[in-house]
Amino acid sequence: MRMSHAGQLRVSIAALLIGGLFGCSASPPADRGGGTAAGSSDQHLTEKERADGAAAQEALLGDGVISRADYEKATEFLSKCLQAHDVQLVNKGWNPVNQQVMTMWYRNPELSDDEVGAIGDECHGAWLGRVEDQFAKSNPPRMKPELMLVVKECLRNQNLAVSDRAVGIPDLDAELGEDRRQDIRACVRQAVSQLYPDSPVAIY
């Protein structure tokens, strides 16, 4: 299983079932890894779809600079791929905890969970996977400022000293140490539930 932030969220898209939805989870059970292997009898995308997706990602990656706009464009490609296979992409926007990935899942209540997940995996691998990986590598995790303020207030209320320089969970981990890891994540969960009560948010 790949343990990068982007990899964790990609895996998690198919990890949580909520009323027929494939959704987000902080504890993915298996690596998505770009979908079903080429040549498999149960693959859903055609070779042309895979080739078109690879070319589209290569065009976005070509200049070596991966922007939010590039990621969002690749997500549009993902949505169109899913639509072509009767699956809907539900996109809740950028994850406020790290702003490296989007909170999204797949949906079609008329298909089996396994089939929805398989189609999602293949479309993701074809149209978004490489862009998502490179975006996470070139954009360190940064919490949304309003969320970080609430997290820091929670920590300071426990007499845990955090600096104004901290902008993401890795910064808080470095400042407070491994023995405060659970305290940090408890404050993040509390702040997320306060600010984003209606949106599933993965916390790493």
Rosetta silent file (secondary structure, phi, psi, omega in degrees, C-alpha in Angstrom):
SEQUENCE: MRMSHAGQLRVSIAALLIGGLFGCSASPPADRGGGTAAGSSDQHLTEKERADGAAAQEALLGDGVISRADYEKATEFLSKCLQAHDVQLVNKGWNPVNQQVMTMWYRNPELSDDEVGAIGDECHGAWLGRVEDQFAKSNPPRMKPELMLVVKECLRNQNLAVSDRAVGIPDLDAELGEDRRQDIRACVRQAVSQLYPDSPVAIY
SCORE:     score description
SCORE:     0.000 S_00000001
   1 L     0.000  129.858  176.343    0.000    0.000    0.000 S_00000001
   2 L   -77.351  137.719 -172.819    1.342    3.416   -0.904 S_00000001
   3 L  -111.234   12.497  173.887    1.318    5.732    2.082 S_00000001
   4 L   -66.816  158.594  179.082    1.632    9.166    0.459 S_00000001
   5 H   -57.408  -45.210 -179.001   -1.188   11.592    1.227 S_00000001
   6 H   -64.003  -42.564 -179.616   -2.374   11.431   -2.368 S_00000001
   7 H   -63.321  -40.082  179.511   -2.170    7.669   -2.422 S_00000001
   8 H   -61.502  -42.733 -177.880   -4.140    7.368    0.795 S_00000001
   9 H   -71.948  -37.086  177.929   -6.980    9.478   -0.528 S_00000001
  10 H   -59.200  -44.445  177.589   -7.035    7.716   -3.885 S_00000001
  11 H   -61.490  -40.788 -170.898   -7.405    4.441   -2.065 S_00000001
  12 H   -71.430  -17.875  179.713  -10.044    5.895    0.216 S_00000001
  13 L   -56.232  -34.688 -178.852  -12.351    6.942   -2.603 S_00000001
  14 L  -104.449   17.676 -171.442  -13.506    3.341   -2.789 S_00000001
  15 L   -97.732  -25.044 -172.156  -13.140    2.527    0.901 S_00000001
  16 E  -120.112  126.729  177.182  -16.274    3.872    2.583 S_00000001
  17 E   -99.171  122.581  177.200  -19.849    3.004    1.703 S_00000001
  18 E  -128.771   99.135  177.973  -22.412    5.637    2.671 S_00000001
  19 L    53.733   44.737  178.861  -25.899    4.825    1.443 S_00000001
  20 L    90.484    1.368  179.312  -24.686    3.486   -1.876 S_00000001
  21 E   -96.929  146.534  164.635  -21.815    5.976   -2.222 S_00000001
  22 E   -94.365  122.371 -170.679  -18.175    5.154   -2.608 S_00000001
  23 E  -135.524 -158.998 -171.277  -16.528    7.716   -0.379 S_00000001
  24 L   -98.186  145.639  178.598  -13.604    8.882    1.690 S_00000001
  25 L  -149.175  145.433  179.364  -11.969    7.181    4.626 S_00000001
  26 L   -81.430   -6.828 -176.958   -8.801    7.850    6.595 S_00000001
  27 L  -127.957   73.884 -177.703   -8.011    4.117    6.735 S_00000001
  28 L   -65.625  138.908 -176.578   -7.928    2.701    3.195 S_00000001
  29 L   -87.372  -17.522 -175.465   -7.842   -1.117    3.087 S_00000001
  30 L  -156.349  154.765 -178.515   -6.069   -1.601   -0.243 S_00000001
  31 L   -77.803  130.531  176.012   -3.997    0.224   -2.821 S_00000001
  32 L   -67.725  -47.878  171.399   -5.942    1.523   -5.806 S_00000001
  33 L    59.254   23.218  173.177   -2.780    1.419   -7.900 S_00000001
  34 L    88.395    9.314  171.453   -4.320    2.697  -11.123 S_00000001
  35 L    96.227 -169.462 -175.901   -7.065    0.129  -11.664 S_00000001
  36 L   -68.236  141.859 -178.294   -7.291   -3.261  -13.255 S_00000001
  37 L   -63.089  144.489  177.711   -4.209   -4.532  -15.043 S_00000001
  38 L   -58.403  139.141  179.329   -4.144   -4.190  -18.819 S_00000001
  39 L    92.453  -10.623  178.905   -5.335   -7.302  -20.532 S_00000001
  40 L   -68.197  145.644 -176.441   -7.641   -8.323  -17.683 S_00000001
  41 L   -72.628  -16.549 -176.284  -10.985   -9.696  -18.855 S_00000001
  42 L  -107.122   17.710  177.967  -12.934   -7.471  -16.470 S_00000001
  43 L   -72.607  145.147 -174.670  -11.458   -4.090  -17.362 S_00000001
  44 L   -98.811  -31.382 -179.772  -14.050   -1.424  -18.089 S_00000001
  45 L   -85.415  145.879  174.074  -12.023    1.164  -20.017 S_00000001
  46 L   -78.089  164.509  176.690  -10.990    0.606  -23.595 S_00000001
  47 H   -61.956  -34.713  177.691   -7.352    0.824  -24.616 S_00000001
  48 H   -64.347  -42.789  177.945   -8.183    4.099  -26.393 S_00000001
  49 H   -60.456  -42.351  179.472   -9.637    5.570  -23.183 S_00000001
  50 H   -64.922  -42.700  179.745   -6.489    4.575  -21.302 S_00000001
  51 H   -66.418  -41.533  178.049   -4.251    6.026  -23.991 S_00000001
  52 H   -63.073  -40.253  178.309   -6.248    9.257  -24.148 S_00000001
  53 H   -64.629  -43.753  178.673   -6.058    9.575  -20.368 S_00000001
  54 H   -61.303  -40.757  179.693   -2.310    8.994  -20.337 S_00000001
  55 H   -67.220  -39.050  179.605   -1.843   11.635  -23.045 S_00000001
  56 H   -65.394  -41.956  178.122   -4.018   14.144  -21.182 S_00000001
  57 H   -66.645  -40.388  179.704   -2.047   13.663  -17.973 S_00000001
  58 H   -61.356  -37.448  178.206    1.253   13.898  -19.825 S_00000001
  59 H   -64.540  -39.094  178.819    0.163   17.230  -21.297 S_00000001
  60 H   -71.103  -31.702 -177.865   -0.610   18.576  -17.817 S_00000001
  61 H   -86.607  -10.110 -168.519    2.690   17.249  -16.444 S_00000001
  62 L   -58.090  -38.580 -176.679    4.746   18.382  -19.421 S_00000001
  63 L   -85.787   -0.604  176.938    6.018   21.706  -18.099 S_00000001
  64 L    78.918   -1.274  179.196    7.045   20.200  -14.755 S_00000001
  65 L  -115.176  116.910 -177.587    4.856   22.602  -12.769 S_00000001
  66 L  -104.796  111.654 -177.405    1.698   21.078  -11.285 S_00000001
  67 L  -102.153  171.329  173.207   -0.837   23.702  -10.264 S_00000001
  68 H   -59.132  -39.628  179.867   -4.247   23.549   -8.669 S_00000001
  69 H   -61.098  -38.057  177.140   -5.679   24.316  -12.078 S_00000001
  70 H   -63.136  -46.312  179.646   -3.896   21.250  -13.491 S_00000001
  71 H   -60.857  -46.020 -177.974   -5.318   19.043  -10.742 S_00000001
  72 H   -65.027  -36.511  176.300   -8.804   20.468  -11.232 S_00000001
  73 H   -64.508  -43.446  177.964   -8.589   19.935  -14.992 S_00000001
  74 H   -63.668  -33.155  177.018   -7.567   16.301  -14.458 S_00000001
  75 H   -67.803  -34.675  174.184  -10.509   15.930  -12.090 S_00000001
  76 H   -62.604  -42.193  177.414  -12.799   17.168  -14.863 S_00000001
  77 H   -60.818  -43.958  178.532  -11.327   14.456  -17.105 S_00000001
  78 H   -57.690  -45.857 -179.232  -11.981   11.889  -14.367 S_00000001
  79 H   -60.104  -42.363  179.787  -15.602   13.007  -14.102 S_00000001
  80 H   -66.377  -38.109  176.781  -16.133   12.660  -17.860 S_00000001
  81 H   -61.945  -46.107  179.607  -14.597    9.185  -17.838 S_00000001
  82 H   -62.271  -44.120 -179.961  -16.919    8.129  -15.034 S_00000001
  83 H   -59.015  -37.243  179.587  -19.951    9.621  -16.778 S_00000001
  84 H   -64.287  -18.404  179.488  -19.125    7.606  -19.896 S_00000001
  85 L  -115.577   23.671  173.793  -19.484    4.502  -17.733 S_00000001
  86 L    63.202   33.875  176.004  -22.657    5.634  -15.913 S_00000001
  87 L  -123.407  138.260 -179.296  -20.911    6.568  -12.672 S_00000001
  88 E   -98.158  137.892  171.529  -21.183    9.978  -11.003 S_00000001
  89 E   -93.642  123.225  173.337  -18.264   11.779   -9.376 S_00000001
  90 E  -101.561  115.643 -174.218  -19.246   13.569   -6.161 S_00000001
  91 E  -118.903  116.686 -179.575  -16.598   16.211   -5.499 S_00000001
  92 E   -96.331    9.112  176.581  -16.608   18.172   -2.235 S_00000001
  93 E    88.975 -171.826 -173.959  -13.560   20.245   -3.143 S_00000001
  94 E   -65.734  135.707  175.724  -10.107   20.519   -1.618 S_00000001
  95 L   -64.416  117.924 -175.698   -9.465   18.652    1.611 S_00000001
  96 L   -69.250  -14.742 -178.187   -9.057   21.489    4.146 S_00000001
  97 L   -74.110  -36.186 -178.739   -6.663   19.429    6.284 S_00000001
  98 L  -132.484  -17.310 -178.838   -3.856   19.353    3.724 S_00000001
  99 L    54.777   28.955  177.051   -5.143   21.012    0.497 S_00000001
 100 L  -102.729  -24.881 -176.972   -3.222   18.406   -1.490 S_00000001
 101 L  -138.614  163.521  175.991   -6.158   16.327   -2.696 S_00000001
 102 E   -97.456  150.073  175.565   -9.878   16.718   -3.254 S_00000001
 103 E   -87.617  111.556 -174.798  -12.540   14.979   -1.209 S_00000001
 104 E  -149.035  157.844  174.141  -14.462   12.927   -3.731 S_00000001
 105 E  -151.757  174.895 -174.832  -16.256    9.648   -4.219 S_00000001
 106 E  -112.394  151.810 -178.118  -18.149    7.665   -6.862 S_00000001
 107 E  -149.106  132.913  163.262  -21.846    6.858   -7.067 S_00000001
 108 L  -163.407   98.276 -176.153  -24.281    4.713   -9.043 S_00000001
 109 L   -65.040  -12.807 -179.127  -26.867    2.921   -6.860 S_00000001
 110 L   -87.685  -10.365  177.293  -27.887    0.757   -9.824 S_00000001
 111 L  -105.576  159.241  176.082  -24.470   -0.895  -10.070 S_00000001
 112 L   -68.218  155.514  178.300  -22.803   -3.176   -7.559 S_00000001
 113 H   -57.803  -42.354 -178.992  -20.323   -1.637   -5.139 S_00000001
 114 H   -62.580  -39.949 -177.928  -17.509   -3.684   -6.666 S_00000001
 115 H   -70.305  -41.782  176.843  -18.322   -2.495  -10.166 S_00000001
 116 H   -59.686  -45.501  179.742  -18.549    1.163   -9.151 S_00000001
 117 H   -63.170  -40.232 -179.512  -15.223    0.855   -7.363 S_00000001
 118 H   -66.236  -43.424  177.684  -13.560   -0.891  -10.295 S_00000001
 119 H   -62.907  -43.447  178.185  -14.744    1.725  -12.788 S_00000001
 120 H   -60.357  -43.655  178.921  -13.606    4.462  -10.433 S_00000001
 121 H   -59.587  -45.859 -176.300  -10.192    2.893  -10.018 S_00000001
 122 H   -68.035  -43.784  178.597   -9.674    2.580  -13.760 S_00000001
 123 H   -64.504  -40.600  179.355  -10.848    6.105  -14.573 S_00000001
 124 H   -62.323  -46.789  179.360   -8.747    7.523  -11.760 S_00000001
 125 H   -61.823  -39.078 -176.714   -5.635    5.719  -12.907 S_00000001
 126 H   -72.993  -38.737 -166.814   -6.161    6.747  -16.506 S_00000001
 127 H  -114.879  -17.437 -174.517   -7.055   10.412  -16.038 S_00000001
 128 L  -131.243  -29.055 -167.815   -5.925   11.697  -12.605 S_00000001
 129 H   -50.005  -52.437 -177.115   -3.473    9.401  -10.797 S_00000001
 130 H   -66.560  -41.134  178.806   -0.125   10.770  -12.010 S_00000001
 131 H   -62.365  -43.585  179.654   -1.240   14.390  -11.747 S_00000001
 132 H   -61.241  -45.627  178.605   -2.489   13.793   -8.210 S_00000001
 133 H   -58.865  -49.192 -177.079    0.779   12.164   -7.156 S_00000001
 134 H   -68.120  -33.776  177.484    2.924   14.946   -8.587 S_00000001
 135 H   -63.523  -44.587  179.702    0.729   17.668   -7.132 S_00000001
 136 H   -64.452  -36.797 -179.697    1.112   16.210   -3.637 S_00000001
 137 H   -68.682  -32.861 -175.941    4.879   15.872   -4.078 S_00000001
 138 H   -98.307   -2.249  179.427    5.293   19.485   -5.169 S_00000001
 139 L  -131.190   95.558 -179.035    2.788   21.047   -2.751 S_00000001
 140 L   -57.003  153.096 -178.507    3.512   20.317    0.926 S_00000001
 141 L   -61.989  128.600  177.078    0.453   19.908    3.162 S_00000001
 142 L  -134.100  119.258  178.899   -1.021   23.240    4.253 S_00000001
 143 L   -72.215  148.729  174.590   -4.146   23.394    6.356 S_00000001
 144 L   -58.563  135.969 -173.904   -6.781   25.981    5.491 S_00000001
 145 H   -53.950  -41.690 -178.152   -5.940   29.020    7.661 S_00000001
 146 H   -67.215  -31.572  176.553   -9.317   29.148    9.389 S_00000001
 147 H   -72.355  -42.188  179.583   -9.035   25.459   10.277 S_00000001
 148 H   -61.640  -36.985  178.059   -5.483   25.838   11.553 S_00000001
 149 H   -59.834  -43.219 -179.640   -6.568   28.680   13.843 S_00000001
 150 H   -68.965  -39.225  178.172   -9.159   26.456   15.517 S_00000001
 151 H   -62.709  -45.776 -179.722   -6.678   23.564   15.785 S_00000001
 152 H   -64.411  -37.890  177.572   -4.052   25.795   17.411 S_00000001
 153 H   -62.676  -41.282  177.522   -6.607   27.188   19.853 S_00000001
 154 H   -60.841  -45.031 -179.384   -7.543   23.627   20.813 S_00000001
 155 H   -67.419  -41.980 -179.914   -3.895   22.709   21.409 S_00000001
 156 H   -67.056  -29.869  175.285   -3.128   25.874   23.337 S_00000001
 157 L   -66.197  -17.388  175.214   -6.137   25.223   25.563 S_00000001
 158 L   -99.157   15.287 -179.143   -4.277   22.045   26.556 S_00000001
 159 L    61.462   34.214  175.358   -1.167   24.125   27.358 S_00000001
 160 L  -103.754  119.260 -174.252    0.605   22.843   24.258 S_00000001
 161 L   -82.865  120.073  175.448    2.791   25.552   22.756 S_00000001
 162 L  -126.265  146.423 -176.290    2.582   25.863   18.981 S_00000001
 163 L   -89.199  163.791  175.685    4.110   28.601   16.863 S_00000001
 164 L   -71.385  -14.601 -178.240    2.447   30.839   14.320 S_00000001
 165 L   -75.032  -22.089 -176.696    4.802   29.348   11.714 S_00000001
 166 L   -67.388  125.755 -178.163    3.049   25.974   11.713 S_00000001
 167 L  -120.723   -6.865 -179.124    0.879   25.635    8.603 S_00000001
 168 L  -151.351  171.805 -180.000    0.184   21.899    8.459 S_00000001
 169 H   -58.777  -40.716  178.124   -0.018   18.738   10.535 S_00000001
 170 H   -57.973  -35.672  177.776    3.656   17.832    9.845 S_00000001
 171 H   -65.113  -42.453  178.991    4.669   21.192   11.371 S_00000001
 172 H   -65.414  -40.907  176.845    2.588   20.499   14.476 S_00000001
 173 H   -59.395  -43.177 -177.986    4.068   17.000   14.748 S_00000001
 174 H   -66.895  -38.779 -177.133    7.583   18.454   14.535 S_00000001
 175 H   -74.810  -37.364 -173.145    6.902   21.137   17.141 S_00000001
 176 H  -100.144  -18.084  176.323    5.076   18.996   19.691 S_00000001
 177 L    91.748  163.387 -174.938    6.741   15.635   19.171 S_00000001
 178 H   -60.798  -34.262 -176.733    5.577   12.081   18.574 S_00000001
 179 H   -70.538  -10.427  177.185    4.033   11.710   22.032 S_00000001
 180 H  -106.913   10.730 -177.071    1.518   14.447   21.179 S_00000001
 181 H   -57.031  -45.523 -178.517    0.531   12.967   17.817 S_00000001
 182 H   -68.239  -36.139  177.009   -2.851   11.750   19.064 S_00000001
 183 H   -62.136  -41.959 -179.993   -3.592   15.075   20.781 S_00000001
 184 H   -61.391  -49.185 -177.460   -2.925   16.892   17.523 S_00000001
 185 H   -68.618  -30.052  174.867   -5.232   14.662   15.525 S_00000001
 186 H   -64.627  -40.473  177.642   -7.934   14.858   18.169 S_00000001
 187 H   -67.545  -37.492  177.914   -7.859   18.648   17.851 S_00000001
 188 H   -64.023  -45.607  179.019   -7.936   18.392   14.055 S_00000001
 189 H   -60.367  -42.360  179.505  -10.964   16.074   14.197 S_00000001
 190 H   -62.882  -43.626 -178.817  -12.710   18.420   16.609 S_00000001
 191 H   -67.653  -39.897  178.581  -11.990   21.448   14.420 S_00000001
 192 H   -62.340  -45.443 -179.464  -13.097   19.648   11.246 S_00000001
 193 H   -65.197  -28.856  178.651  -16.389   18.608   12.837 S_00000001
 194 H   -75.345  -43.568 -174.355  -16.922   22.200   13.982 S_00000001
 195 H   -91.170  -28.337 -176.235  -16.141   23.916   10.679 S_00000001
 196 L  -131.142   61.743 -172.351  -17.174   21.250    8.161 S_00000001
 197 L   -66.540  -21.458 -173.803  -19.938   19.224    9.858 S_00000001
 198 L  -106.923    9.920 -176.743  -21.556   18.081    6.619 S_00000001
 199 L  -125.573  126.717  175.942  -18.478   17.068    4.637 S_00000001
 200 L   -69.544  124.844 -176.940  -16.462   13.851    5.042 S_00000001
 201 L  -126.425  125.089  177.134  -12.833   14.902    5.492 S_00000001
 202 L   -79.196  133.526 -179.948   -9.866   12.510    5.587 S_00000001
 203 L  -116.771  125.459 -177.258   -7.344   13.332    8.330 S_00000001
 204 L  -106.452    0.000    0.000   -3.786   12.055    7.964 S_00000001
